[in-house]
Amino acid sequence: MLNFVISITSIEPPILVQNNFMEHRGVRYAIRLGIEREQWRVAIHPPGGLQAERTVVGTREDAETEARSMINARLRKRSAAEKGSTLK
């Protein structure tokens, strides 16, 4: 019975990942290419909140519009919750 061990090593340099965060109304967001053509992945990173992601089909401008819309909706929801808690 023969046993073989194959060791694979790479001599290529590591791939550098670039984080191109943008900001809208104080909330960071990122737009990344999706797997398919004209597909974008939008992620928002609100401070002290949960990250939200969404897939957008269309142009990069459509993805930017969606990111801003997600941020505006999150800020409206947070503002309404803060107003409700101060009225009690």
N, CA, C and O of each residue as an XYZ file, in Angstrom:
352
protein
N       0.839     -1.167      0.000
C       0.000      0.000      0.000
C       0.888      1.236      0.000
O       1.813      1.353      0.803
N       0.588      2.164     -0.923
C       1.367      3.384     -1.044
C       0.574      4.568     -0.520
O      -0.615      4.700     -0.809
N       1.216      5.414      0.236
C       0.605      6.650      0.728
C       1.395      7.820      0.168
O       2.626      7.826      0.202
N       0.685      8.797     -0.343
C       1.323      9.969     -0.885
C       0.822     11.213     -0.158
O      -0.353     11.310      0.197
N       1.707     12.136      0.051
C       1.364     13.441      0.602
C       1.823     14.470     -0.399
O       2.996     14.525     -0.767
N       0.889     15.280     -0.831
C       1.223     16.319     -1.791
C       1.146     17.664     -1.067
O       0.131     18.001     -0.459
N       2.212     18.405     -1.144
C       2.265     19.721     -0.515
C       2.305     20.776     -1.612
O       3.185     20.765     -2.473
N       1.350     21.673     -1.567
C       1.290     22.731     -2.569
C       1.576     24.053     -1.876
O       0.915     24.419     -0.904
N       2.551     24.746     -2.382
C       2.859     26.072     -1.857
C       2.819     27.066     -3.003
O       3.091     26.728     -4.156
N       2.488     28.247     -2.674
C       2.396     29.289     -3.685
C       3.533     30.276     -3.496
O       3.822     30.704     -2.378
N       4.170     30.632     -4.594
C       5.236     31.634     -4.513
C       4.740     32.981     -5.030
O       5.503     33.943     -5.116
N       3.443     33.039     -5.376
C       2.873     34.296     -5.837
C       2.652     35.227     -4.647
O       2.416     34.769     -3.529
N       2.728     36.531     -4.893
C       2.490     37.473     -3.794
C       1.026     37.435     -3.365
O       0.151     37.111     -4.168
N       0.758     37.761     -2.113
C      -0.632     37.747     -1.643
C      -1.462     38.806     -2.366
O      -0.941     39.828     -2.812
N      -2.752     38.542     -2.470
C      -3.668     39.498     -3.095
C      -4.048     40.548     -2.059
O      -4.460     40.220     -0.946
N      -3.906     41.785     -2.432
C      -4.252     42.868     -1.525
C      -5.722     43.214     -1.723
O      -6.192     43.334     -2.854
N      -6.427     43.370     -0.645
C      -7.834     43.741     -0.696
C      -7.940     45.213     -0.335
O      -7.425     45.661      0.689
N      -8.609     45.943     -1.187
C      -8.742     47.375     -0.961
C     -10.155     47.671     -0.482
O     -11.126     47.271     -1.125
N     -10.276     48.359      0.628
C     -11.575     48.748      1.155
C     -11.848     50.189      0.751
O     -11.285     51.131      1.309
N     -12.714     50.331     -0.219
C     -13.080     51.667     -0.685
C     -14.413     52.051     -0.085
O     -15.448     51.975     -0.747
N     -14.386     52.463      1.164
C     -15.614     52.886      1.813
C     -15.933     54.308      1.387
O     -15.051     55.159      1.265
N     -17.212     54.536      1.166
C     -17.695     55.881      0.903
C     -18.566     56.263      2.086
O     -18.843     55.435      2.953
N     -18.991     57.496      2.120
C     -19.788     57.938      3.264
C     -20.959     58.797      2.796
O     -20.821     59.626      1.896
N     -22.111     58.584      3.424
C     -23.315     59.380      3.159
C     -23.981     59.657      4.496
O     -24.345     58.730      5.219
N     -24.138     60.925      4.820
C     -24.764     61.363      6.082
C     -24.112     60.710      7.308
O     -24.792     60.345      8.267
N     -22.792     60.573      7.255
C     -22.048     60.045      8.391
C     -22.033     58.527      8.500
O     -21.523     57.989      9.483
N     -22.581     57.824      7.510
C     -22.615     56.356      7.532
C     -21.755     55.834      6.381
O     -21.926     56.231      5.229
N     -20.827     54.936      6.717
C     -19.967     54.344      5.686
C     -20.731     53.294      4.894
O     -21.585     52.583      5.424
N     -20.399     53.216      3.603
C     -20.961     52.159      2.775
C     -19.937     51.737      1.730
O     -19.013     52.485      1.410
N     -20.113     50.536      1.207
C     -19.209     49.999      0.198
C     -20.033     49.382     -0.921
O     -21.104     48.819     -0.692
N     -19.515     49.500     -2.127
C     -20.137     48.883     -3.296
C     -19.098     47.967     -3.925
O     -17.990     48.389     -4.258
N     -19.479     46.715     -4.079
C     -18.561     45.720     -4.661
C     -19.213     45.085     -5.875
O     -20.438     45.034     -5.987
N     -18.384     44.607     -6.772
C     -18.890     43.897     -7.946
C     -19.560     42.606     -7.533
O     -19.083     41.910     -6.636
N     -20.664     42.282     -8.185
C     -21.327     41.008     -7.953
C     -20.723     39.930     -8.841
O     -19.743     40.172     -9.547
N     -21.306     38.756     -8.802
C     -20.786     37.636     -9.573
C     -21.151     37.775    -11.047
O     -20.350     37.451    -11.924
N     -22.340     38.247    -11.310
C     -22.828     38.338    -12.679
C     -22.686     39.752    -13.231
O     -22.441     40.707    -12.493
N     -22.842     39.855    -14.511
C     -22.750     41.146    -15.185
C     -23.846     42.087    -14.660
O     -24.987     41.680    -14.442
N     -23.461     43.363    -14.464
C     -24.358     44.403    -13.966
C     -24.984     44.056    -12.622
O     -26.114     44.449    -12.332
N     -24.246     43.323    -11.813
C     -24.714     42.994    -10.468
C     -23.736     43.604     -9.468
O     -22.521     43.468     -9.608
N     -24.280     44.271     -8.470
C     -23.482     44.968     -7.468
C     -23.927     44.524     -6.088
O     -25.091     44.185     -5.878
N     -22.998     44.528     -5.158
C     -23.299     44.194     -3.762
C     -23.091     45.462     -2.949
O     -21.993     46.018     -2.919
N     -24.152     45.917     -2.290
C     -24.123     47.145     -1.497
C     -24.136     46.758     -0.030
O     -24.960     45.947      0.393
N     -23.227     47.333      0.750
C     -23.184     47.088      2.194
C     -23.090     48.426      2.908
O     -22.262     49.269      2.563
N     -23.951     48.615      3.910
C     -23.867     49.827      4.732
C     -23.376     49.428      6.116
O     -23.677     48.345      6.618
N     -22.617     50.328      6.715
C     -21.995     50.065      8.019
C     -22.345     51.196      8.979
O     -21.511     52.063      9.240
N     -23.567     51.200      9.508
C     -23.940     52.280     10.436
C     -23.194     52.147     11.763
O     -22.976     51.033     12.240
N     -22.803     53.269     12.360
C     -22.114     53.198     13.648
C     -23.050     52.668     14.728
O     -24.170     53.155     14.886
N     -22.590     51.681     15.457
C     -23.372     51.123     16.549
C     -24.567     50.307     16.096
O     -25.427     49.978     16.913
N     -24.644     49.977     14.827
C     -25.784     49.211     14.315
C     -25.330     47.995     13.543
O     -24.135     47.756     13.367
N     -26.290     47.243     13.092
C     -25.986     46.054     12.321
C     -25.749     46.415     10.861
O     -26.428     47.272     10.295
N     -24.781     45.749     10.273
C     -24.496     45.930      8.856
C     -25.650     45.372      8.038
O     -26.251     44.364      8.410
N     -25.958     46.022      6.934
C     -27.002     45.537      6.030
C     -26.409     45.417      4.627
O     -25.633     46.270      4.197
N     -26.781     44.352      3.922
C     -26.294     44.145      2.561
C     -27.457     43.874      1.635
O     -28.494     43.356      2.049
N     -27.272     44.233      0.370
C     -28.304     44.016     -0.623
C     -27.643     43.890     -1.997
O     -26.634     44.539     -2.270
N     -28.217     43.056     -2.850
C     -27.746     42.918     -4.226
C     -28.566     43.845     -5.115
O     -29.791     43.902     -5.007
N     -27.881     44.566     -5.990
C     -28.531     45.491     -6.912
C     -28.156     45.092     -8.332
O     -26.983     44.880     -8.639
N     -29.150     44.993     -9.182
C     -28.912     44.716    -10.595
C     -29.116     46.013    -11.352
O     -30.174     46.635    -11.256
N     -28.113     46.419    -12.100
C     -28.175     47.676    -12.845
C     -26.795     48.286    -12.931
O     -25.787     47.580    -12.957
N     -26.761     49.602    -12.976
C     -25.488     50.309    -13.084
C     -24.904     50.574    -11.699
O     -25.566     50.373    -10.680
N     -23.671     51.022    -11.683
C     -23.051     51.383    -10.406
C     -23.802     52.564     -9.778
O     -23.933     52.644     -8.556
N     -24.285     53.462    -10.606
C     -25.062     54.598    -10.095
C     -26.335     54.108     -9.402
O     -26.752     54.670     -8.389
N     -26.953     53.050     -9.958
C     -28.126     52.452     -9.302
C     -27.744     51.911     -7.927
O     -28.502     52.042     -6.965
N     -26.557     51.299     -7.843
C     -26.085     50.749     -6.567
C     -25.826     51.872     -5.564
O     -26.145     51.735     -4.383
N     -25.249     52.981     -6.029
C     -25.007     54.118     -5.134
C     -26.326     54.709     -4.640
O     -26.451     55.065     -3.468
N     -27.303     54.813     -5.530
C     -28.620     55.313     -5.146
C     -29.257     54.394     -4.109
O     -29.854     54.867     -3.142
N     -29.134     53.091     -4.305
C     -29.690     52.126     -3.352
C     -28.999     52.233     -1.994
O     -29.656     52.157     -0.956
N     -27.686     52.408     -1.996
C     -26.948     52.544     -0.736
C     -27.430     53.769      0.028
O     -27.677     53.698      1.232
N     -27.561     54.881     -0.664
C     -28.033     56.106     -0.010
C     -29.459     55.946      0.504
O     -29.803     56.444      1.576
N     -30.281     55.247     -0.267
C     -31.659     54.998      0.159
C     -31.701     54.125      1.414
O     -32.492     54.374      2.324
N     -30.849     53.104      1.455
C     -30.779     52.236      2.634
C     -30.346     53.033      3.858
O     -30.888     52.851      4.948
N     -29.369     53.916      3.674
C     -28.872     54.730      4.783
C     -29.964     55.685      5.256
O     -30.197     55.815      6.457
N     -30.635     56.352      4.318
C     -31.697     57.288      4.691
C     -32.813     56.582      5.450
O     -33.328     57.111      6.434
N     -33.190     55.385      4.993
C     -34.237     54.626      5.680
C     -33.796     54.242      7.083
O     -34.586     54.331      8.023
N     -32.555     53.819      7.237
C     -32.036     53.435      8.558
C     -32.023     54.641      9.487
O     -32.395     54.531     10.656
N     -31.596     55.795      8.971
C     -31.555     56.998      9.811
C     -32.959     57.476     10.190
O     -33.175     57.937     11.311
N     -33.921     57.365      9.251
C     -35.306     57.735      9.574
C     -35.859     56.831     10.664
O     -36.519     57.295     11.593
N     -35.585     55.533     10.543
C     -36.083     54.577     11.540
C     -35.467     54.866     12.908
O     -36.161     54.836     13.925
N     -34.162     55.146     12.930
C     -33.491     55.440     14.202
C     -34.017     56.735     14.802
O     -34.210     56.830     16.014
N     -34.251     57.735     13.950
C     -34.772     59.022     14.425
C     -36.170     58.861     15.008
O     -36.484     59.444     16.046
N     -37.011     58.067     14.339
C     -38.372     57.827     14.841
C     -38.339     57.079     16.168
O     -39.142     57.363     17.057
N     -37.429     56.138     16.311
C     -37.314     55.378     17.557
C     -36.843     56.285     18.687
O     -37.306     56.161     19.821
N     -35.921     57.200     18.379
C     -35.436     58.129     19.408
C     -36.533     59.101     19.838
O     -36.651     59.421     21.021
N     -37.329     59.566     18.888
C     -38.429     60.466     19.219
C     -39.465     59.756     20.070
O     -39.997     60.333     21.018
N     -39.754     58.496     19.732
C     -40.718     57.716     20.501
C     -40.253     57.464     21.914
O     -41.067     57.459     22.837
N     -38.964     57.254     22.108
C     -38.464     56.976     23.450
C     -38.403     58.231     24.306
O     -38.476     58.136     25.531
N     -38.270     59.426     23.684
C     -38.230     60.654     24.479
C     -39.628     61.141     24.841
O     -39.788     61.909     25.789
N     -40.642     60.702     24.095
C     -42.016     61.118     24.402
C     -42.611     60.359     25.577
O     -43.571     60.826     26.190
N     -42.065     59.215     25.896
C     -42.625     58.396     26.984
C     -42.231     58.894     28.339
O     -42.624     58.311     29.349
